[in-house]
Amino acid sequence: MPASGDEYVADGTDDDLPRASTRGRSAARRANARESAQSFEVTRTWDLLVEGADGTITGAVEGLLEAGKRKRLLKDTTPLQRGIIRHLILILDMSLSMNEKDLRPTRYLLTLSYTESFIREFFEQNPISQLGIIGMRDGIAVRISDMSGNPTSHLAAIQKYRKEEPKGNPSLENALEMARAGLFHAPSHGTREILLVFGALHTSDPGDIHNTINSLVHDKIRATVIGLAAQVAICAELVSKTNDGDLSPYGVVLHEQHFRELYMAVTTPPITHDGANKTASSLLMMGFPSRTVEGHPSLCACHATPRRDGYLCSRCSAKVCSLPSECPVCGLTLILSTHLARSYHHLFPLVNWLEVPWSKAYRSTACFACLKHFPPVPKPSQLPTSTAREQRPGHRYECPVCRRHFCIDCDLFAHEVVHNCPGCQSAKIQTSLMGETEMPAPDRGEADGERNGTQQAGTEGQDWNRMNVD
C-alpha cells in the first residue's frame, strides 16, 4: 500500500484521456434554441401593430379591442329547444391544490371571485332557475348553500369562505353523491346539472366512483367540468357518460380570461336532446302574485319571520318573501312576468349583425342607437385593395332585418343585455304611429323570428327599409 505522502503519477498525458463527446449535445442545444426563437417570433404581437397616417398606433389598438369584442358576439344564434328551468349544483374544489399561484392571486381566491360573478350572471340569465353550492376539502363534501333561487344567500355563503384556507384532498365521489341527492327531487320539467370546478389531479374516494357516475346517468344529470390544471381521466369519463359521449362541456383553463369565459358560458341553458322515450310537451301551472305591504307584520311561510311586505300565493294566499320561489304550502311555482320575459331570449336569440363593407358604409354617418359618429369613409383611392381587409371595414354593423347601422358597443349591448334590436323595435313603433295596422299577419314562426331579429335578410328586410326611410 503506497504511503499517503507519495505524489500521484498518471499513466499518460491529458491528451490521452478519453473525453465525452459533446458534438451531439451542442447540435441538439442549437436546434432547441432555433425552435425557441421561431416560436418567440410567432408570439411577437407587436409586429401586428401598424402606424397610422398620423404616426400613432391608436387605430391598430382600437382595431384589436374591437376584434376582441366582436369575437364574443360570434356565436350560434339558431333557435333551439333549451331547458330554461334549470336546477344546477356548483361543486368547488377547496383542496390544497387550490393554493397554487398559476392563476393570480391564487386559484382559490380567483375561483371565489369568479363564482360571485357567475352567481349574479346565472340568475340574471336564468331568473326562474335554482342553484346550490358544494365544496370539496379534507376528503369530504361540504354543503356551502342549499338549493335556492335567491342569489343573495349564495353570495353571503361564498363570502364566508374567503377567510378560510384550502386544505386536504378532494373527494369527487362524495361531492357527486351529495349533488345527486340534492337533484333527486328536482321536477322532471327542469334540467338537472352539475358544474365542477376541479383544480387537483387526483381524487380521494371511499368507494367506487364509477358506480356514482352510472347513477348520475340513470338520473339524467348532466355534468360540466372546468379544469384548472390539466384534463383528468375520471372527469373526462364523467362528462362523456353524462352528455351522450360529448366532451365539449369539459374545458381546461389557459389563463384568467379563459377561466372567466368557460365559467360564464354555463349561464346559457343547455340544449334539450331528443331522447328515445321523449314525453309529450305538457303545460306547467304557475302563479304570478303581486307585491303587497300590510299594515302589521305577519309571519312568512318560507322562513317564519315577521314581515310587512311580501307576495301572496295565487292559490292558497300564503305569504313568501321573494320571487321566484315555490309556495311552501301548496307547492305552486310563483314568479313574475318579467322572469319569463328575461328567459325568452334563450329560445329565440338575437341574430348576429353583419359587418358593413366600405362600399355600403356611406349609407350612415352615425350609430342609429347612440348617435355616435362613425369614422369618415375614405376615398376610393385610399380603400384597401385586399378583399379580406375590405370585409373588415370601420366600425359599422348592420342588422339583417331593419338594415340599420350600429357601433360595436351597441352591438355588444344589444346582444348581451337587452337581446333586442333598437332598429326593429323603433320600426314597430313607427308602424303603429303611422296607422299601418292592416298588414297581413305572418304565421307564428315568422312572428317569433321578426320579434327577436331572427328573420333572414330578404323581402322582409326590404319592407322594413322602406318603412324606415328618413
C-alpha positions in Angstrom: 0.0 0.0 0.0 1.7 3.3 -1.0 2.3 6.0 1.5 -0.1 8.9 1.7 2.6 11.4 1.0 3.5 10.0 -2.3 2.5 12.0 -5.4 0.1 10.7 -7.9 1.7 9.8 -11.2 -0.6 9.5 -14.2 -0.1 6.7 -16.7 -0.5 9.1 -19.6 -0.8 12.7 -20.6 -4.0 14.7 -20.5 -4.4 14.3 -24.3 -4.6 10.6 -24.0 -7.6 10.7 -21.6 -11.0 9.9 -23.1 -13.3 12.9 -23.5 -17.1 12.8 -23.6 -18.5 13.6 -27.0 -20.4 16.9 -26.8 -21.0 17.4 -30.5 -24.5 15.8 -30.4 -25.5 17.8 -27.3 -24.3 21.0 -28.8 -26.3 20.4 -32.0 -29.4 19.5 -30.1 -29.0 22.6 -28.0 -28.7 24.8 -31.1 -31.8 23.2 -32.6 -33.8 23.8 -29.5 -32.6 27.4 -29.5 -33.7 27.8 -33.1 -37.1 26.4 -32.3 -37.5 28.7 -29.3 -36.5 31.7 -31.4 -39.1 30.7 -34.1 -41.8 30.3 -31.5 -40.8 33.6 -30.0 -41.1 35.3 -33.4 -44.6 33.9 -33.8 -45.8 35.3 -30.4 -44.3 38.8 -31.1 -47.6 40.6 -31.1 -46.1 44.0 -31.5 -45.3 43.1 -35.1 -49.1 43.3 -35.8 -49.2 46.9 -34.8 -49.1 49.3 -37.8 -48.7 53.0 -37.6 -51.5 55.2 -38.9 -51.3 58.2 -41.1 -50.8 60.4 -38.0 -47.8 58.4 -36.9 -49.6 56.7 -33.9 -50.8 53.2 -33.2 -54.2 54.3 -31.9 -56.0 52.9 -34.8 -54.3 49.5 -34.5 -55.1 49.3 -30.8 -58.7 50.2 -31.4 -58.9 47.5 -34.1 -57.6 44.8 -31.7 -60.0 45.9 -29.0 -62.9 45.8 -31.5 -61.9 42.4 -32.7 -61.9 41.1 -29.1 -65.4 42.4 -28.6 -66.6 41.0 -31.9 -65.2 37.6 -31.0 -67.5 37.4 -28.0 -70.6 38.0 -30.2 -69.9 35.5 -32.9 -71.9 32.6 -31.6 -74.6 30.3 -32.9 -78.0 32.0 -32.9 -80.0 29.1 -34.2 -83.3 28.9 -32.3 -83.2 25.6 -30.4 -85.2 24.0 -27.6 -83.5 24.7 -24.3 -84.3 24.0 -20.7 -85.0 27.4 -19.2 -86.0 26.0 -15.8 -82.7 24.7 -14.5 -81.5 23.0 -11.3 -77.8 23.4 -11.0 -75.3 22.2 -8.3 -72.0 24.0 -8.3 -69.1 21.9 -6.9 -65.9 23.9 -5.9 -62.5 22.4 -5.3 -61.2 23.6 -1.9 -58.3 21.2 -1.5 -54.6 22.1 -1.2 -54.1 22.2 -4.9 -56.1 25.5 -4.9 -53.2 27.2 -3.2 -51.2 27.3 -6.5 -50.5 30.7 -7.9 -50.5 30.0 -11.6 -53.8 31.9 -11.6 -53.4 35.2 -9.7 -53.6 35.8 -6.9 -54.3 32.1 -6.2 -56.6 29.5 -7.7 -58.8 29.6 -4.6 -59.3 33.4 -4.4 -59.8 33.7 -8.2 -62.3 30.9 -8.2 -64.3 32.6 -5.3 -64.2 35.9 -7.2 -65.4 34.4 -10.4 -68.0 32.4 -8.6 -69.6 35.5 -7.3 -69.8 36.9 -10.8 -71.2 33.6 -12.0 -74.0 33.6 -9.4 -75.1 37.1 -10.4 -75.0 36.3 -14.2 -76.6 33.0 -13.7 -79.7 34.4 -12.1 -79.7 37.3 -14.5 -79.9 34.9 -17.4 -82.0 32.3 -15.7 -84.3 34.0 -13.2 -86.6 31.0 -12.7 -83.8 28.5 -12.0 -82.4 27.1 -8.8 -78.7 26.9 -7.7 -76.9 25.1 -4.9 -73.1 25.1 -4.0 -70.9 22.3 -2.6 -67.3 22.3 -1.6 -64.6 19.6 -1.5 -62.0 19.6 1.2 -60.4 17.1 3.7 -61.7 14.2 1.7 -65.4 15.1 2.4 -68.1 17.2 0.7 -69.2 20.4 2.4 -72.6 22.0 1.8 -72.0 25.7 1.2 -75.5 26.7 0.3 -78.8 24.9 -0.2 -80.7 24.8 -3.4 -82.4 28.2 -3.8 -83.4 30.8 -6.3 -82.1 33.7 -4.2 -78.7 35.0 -5.3 -78.2 37.0 -2.1 -78.0 33.8 0.1 -75.4 32.2 -2.2 -73.2 35.3 -2.3 -73.3 35.6 1.5 -72.2 31.9 1.8 -69.3 32.4 -0.6 -68.1 35.5 1.3 -67.7 33.4 4.5 -65.2 31.1 2.8 -62.9 33.9 1.8 -61.4 33.8 5.3 -60.6 30.1 5.2 -57.7 28.3 3.6 -57.9 25.3 1.2 -56.8 22.1 2.9 -56.8 18.3 2.4 -57.6 16.3 -0.6 -60.8 16.5 -2.8 -63.3 13.7 -2.8 -65.1 13.7 -6.1 -67.3 10.7 -5.2 -68.6 12.3 -2.0 -69.4 15.6 -3.8 -71.2 13.9 -6.7 -73.3 11.8 -4.3 -74.3 14.9 -2.3 -75.1 16.7 -5.6 -77.1 13.7 -6.8 -79.1 13.7 -3.5 -79.8 17.4 -3.9 -81.1 17.0 -7.5 -83.0 13.8 -6.9 -86.3 15.6 -6.1 -86.0 18.2 -8.9 -89.1 18.2 -11.1 -89.0 16.5 -14.5 -89.9 19.7 -16.4 -86.5 21.2 -15.4 -82.9 20.3 -16.2 -80.6 18.6 -13.7 -77.0 19.8 -14.0 -73.7 19.7 -12.2 -70.8 22.2 -12.7 -67.5 21.0 -11.3 -64.5 23.4 -10.9 -61.6 21.0 -10.4 -58.1 22.1 -9.6 -56.5 18.8 -8.4 -55.1 16.0 -10.5 -56.4 13.2 -8.2 -59.4 12.4 -6.0 -59.6 10.5 -2.7 -62.8 8.4 -2.8 -64.1 5.9 -0.2 -65.9 3.7 -2.8 -66.2 3.0 -6.5 -66.7 6.3 -8.3 -67.8 4.5 -11.5 -71.0 3.4 -9.8 -71.7 7.0 -8.8 -71.2 8.1 -12.5 -73.6 5.4 -13.6 -76.1 6.6 -11.1 -75.9 10.1 -12.5 -76.5 8.8 -16.0 -79.6 6.9 -14.7 -80.9 10.0 -13.0 -80.4 12.1 -16.2 -78.0 14.5 -14.6 -75.6 16.4 -16.9 -72.0 17.3 -15.8 -69.8 20.2 -16.9 -66.2 20.3 -15.7 -63.8 23.3 -15.7 -60.2 22.0 -15.1 -57.7 24.4 -13.6 -54.6 22.2 -14.1 -55.0 19.5 -16.8 -57.5 17.1 -18.1 -58.2 14.2 -15.7 -59.3 10.8 -17.0 -62.1 10.3 -14.4 -63.5 13.8 -15.1 -63.4 13.1 -18.9 -65.4 9.9 -18.3 -67.9 11.8 -16.1 -68.5 14.4 -18.8 -68.6 11.8 -21.6 -71.1 9.5 -20.0 -73.5 12.2 -18.7 -73.5 14.1 -22.1 -74.1 11.2 -24.6 -70.4 11.0 -25.5 -69.9 14.7 -25.9 -66.6 16.0 -24.4 -67.2 19.7 -25.3 -68.5 20.5 -21.8 -65.1 19.7 -20.4 -62.7 22.7 -20.6 -59.2 23.3 -19.3 -58.3 26.8 -18.3 -55.5 28.5 -20.2 -55.4 31.8 -18.4 -57.6 34.0 -16.2 -59.7 35.4 -19.0 -60.3 31.9 -20.4 -61.4 30.8 -17.0 -64.0 33.5 -16.9 -65.2 32.7 -20.4 -65.7 29.0 -19.5 -67.5 29.9 -16.3 -69.9 32.4 -17.9 -70.6 30.0 -20.8 -72.5 27.8 -18.3 -75.1 30.6 -17.8 -76.6 29.7 -21.2 -79.2 27.0 -20.8 -78.2 23.6 -22.3 -79.9 22.2 -25.5 -82.6 19.7 -24.8 -81.6 16.4 -26.5 -84.3 14.3 -28.1 -84.4 11.0 -26.2 -85.7 7.7 -27.4 -88.6 7.8 -25.0 -89.3 11.5 -25.2 -92.5 12.6 -23.5 -95.0 14.9 -25.0 -94.9 18.6 -24.0 -97.2 19.5 -21.1 -98.4 22.7 -19.5 -96.8 23.9 -16.3 -99.0 25.7 -13.7 -97.5 28.9 -12.3 -98.7 31.8 -10.2 -98.0 35.5 -10.8 -98.6 37.3 -7.5 -98.2 41.0 -6.8 -96.2 42.6 -4.0 -98.3 43.7 -1.1 -97.5 45.8 2.0 -99.6 45.0 5.1 -100.4 47.3 8.0 -99.0 44.9 10.6 -96.2 42.4 10.3 -97.1 38.7 9.8 -95.1 35.5 9.5 -93.9 34.5 6.1 -94.5 30.8 5.1 -90.9 30.3 3.8 -88.8 31.5 6.8 -91.4 32.1 9.6 -90.1 35.6 10.1 -92.3 38.6 10.7 -92.5 40.9 7.6 -94.9 43.6 6.4 -94.1 43.2 2.7 -94.3 40.0 0.6 -96.1 38.2 -2.1 -99.3 36.3 -1.6 -99.7 32.9 -3.3 -102.3 33.0 -6.1 -103.7 29.6 -4.9 -103.6 29.5 -1.1 -102.7 33.2 -0.2 -99.6 32.1 1.7 -97.0 34.9 2.0 -93.5 34.4 0.7 -90.5 36.8 0.9 -89.2 36.9 -2.6 -89.7 35.6 -6.1 -89.2 33.3 -7.9 -89.9 30.6 -5.4 -92.1 27.6 -4.7 -95.0 28.1 -2.3 -94.2 26.1 0.8 -97.9 25.4 1.4 -99.3 24.3 -1.9 -96.2 23.8 -4.0 -97.2 26.3 -6.7 -94.4 27.9 -8.7 -94.5 31.7 -8.1 -92.8 34.0 -10.5 -93.1 37.4 -12.1 -93.9 38.0 -15.8 -90.6 39.7 -16.2 -88.8 36.5 -15.2 -90.3 34.7 -18.2 -89.5 37.6 -20.5 -85.8 37.5 -19.4 -85.7 33.8 -20.2 -87.4 34.1 -23.5 -84.3 35.3 -25.5 -82.6 31.9 -24.9 -85.2 30.3 -27.2 -85.1 32.9 -29.9 -81.7 34.7 -29.7 -80.9 37.9 -31.5 -79.3 37.2 -34.8 -75.6 38.2 -35.3 -75.2 41.5 -37.0 -73.1 41.8 -40.2 -70.0 43.9 -40.8 -70.7 46.6 -43.3 -68.1 46.8 -46.2 -66.7 50.2 -47.3 -68.9 50.1 -50.4 -72.0 50.4 -48.3 -70.6 52.5 -45.4 -71.7 55.8 -47.0 -75.4 55.0 -46.1 -74.8 56.1 -42.4 -72.7 58.6 -40.6 -73.7 57.8 -37.0 -74.8 54.9 -34.9 -78.6 54.5 -35.0 -78.8 53.7 -31.3 -76.3 56.0 -29.5 -75.8 58.6 -32.3 -72.0 58.1 -32.1 -70.3 59.4 -35.3 -68.6 56.8 -37.4 -65.2 57.4 -38.9 -65.4 59.1 -42.3 -65.5 56.8 -45.4 -62.1 57.0 -47.2 -61.8 58.0 -50.8 -61.9 55.2 -53.4 -58.1 55.5 -54.0 -57.5 55.0 -50.3 -59.6 51.9 -49.9 -57.7 48.7 -49.1 -57.1 46.5 -52.1 -57.3 43.2 -50.2 -60.7 41.6 -50.2 -60.2 40.4 -46.6 -59.4 44.0 -45.5 -62.5 45.2 -47.3 -64.7 42.9 -45.4 -63.4 44.3 -42.1 -64.3 48.0 -42.6 -64.5 50.7 -40.0 -66.9 50.4 -37.0 -70.2 49.7 -38.7 -72.5 46.7 -38.1 -75.8 46.1 -39.8 -78.9 44.3 -38.6 -80.1 42.0 -41.4 -83.8 42.7 -40.7 -84.1 46.5 -40.3 -80.8 47.4 -42.2 -79.8 49.9 -39.6 -76.1 50.5 -38.8 -74.7 50.3 -35.2 -71.3 50.7 -33.5 -69.5 47.8 -31.8 -70.5 48.9 -28.3 -74.2 49.0 -29.2 -73.8 45.6 -30.9 -72.4 44.2 -27.7 -75.1 45.8 -25.5 -77.9 44.6 -27.7 -76.7 41.0 -27.8 -75.6 40.6 -24.2 -78.0 42.8 -22.2 -81.3 43.8 -23.9 -81.4 41.0 -26.5 -83.4 43.2 -28.9 -82.6 45.3 -31.9 -83.3 49.0 -31.4 -83.9 49.4 -35.1 -86.5 46.7 -35.3 -88.3 48.0 -32.1 -88.4 51.5 -33.4 -89.8 50.3 -36.7 -92.7 48.7 -35.0 -93.4 51.9 -33.0 -93.2 53.9 -36.2 -95.6 51.5 -38.0 -98.1 51.8 -35.2 -97.9 55.6 -35.2 -98.4 55.7 -39.0 -101.6 53.6 -38.6 -100.4 50.8 -40.9 -102.2 48.1 -38.9 -103.8 46.3 -41.9 -100.7 44.4 -42.9 -101.2 40.6 -43.3 -100.3 38.8 -40.1 -97.4 36.3 -40.6 -97.6 32.8 -39.2 -96.4 32.1 -35.6 -92.8 31.0 -36.6 -92.2 34.2 -38.6 -93.7 36.4 -35.9 -91.3 35.0 -33.3 -88.4 35.4 -35.7 -89.2 39.0 -36.5 -89.8 40.0 -32.9 -86.3 38.9 -32.0 -84.4 39.7 -35.2 -84.0 36.1 -36.3 -85.6 36.6 -39.7 -83.1 36.4 -42.6 -82.4 39.4 -44.8 -84.9 39.1 -47.6 -88.1 40.7 -48.7 -89.0 41.4 -45.0 -85.8 43.4 -44.6 -86.6 45.4 -47.7 -90.1 46.2 -46.3 -88.5 47.4 -43.0 -86.1 49.5 -45.0 -89.0 51.2 -47.0 -90.9 51.9 -43.8 -87.8 53.5 -42.1 -86.8 55.9 -44.8 -86.0 59.3 -43.2 
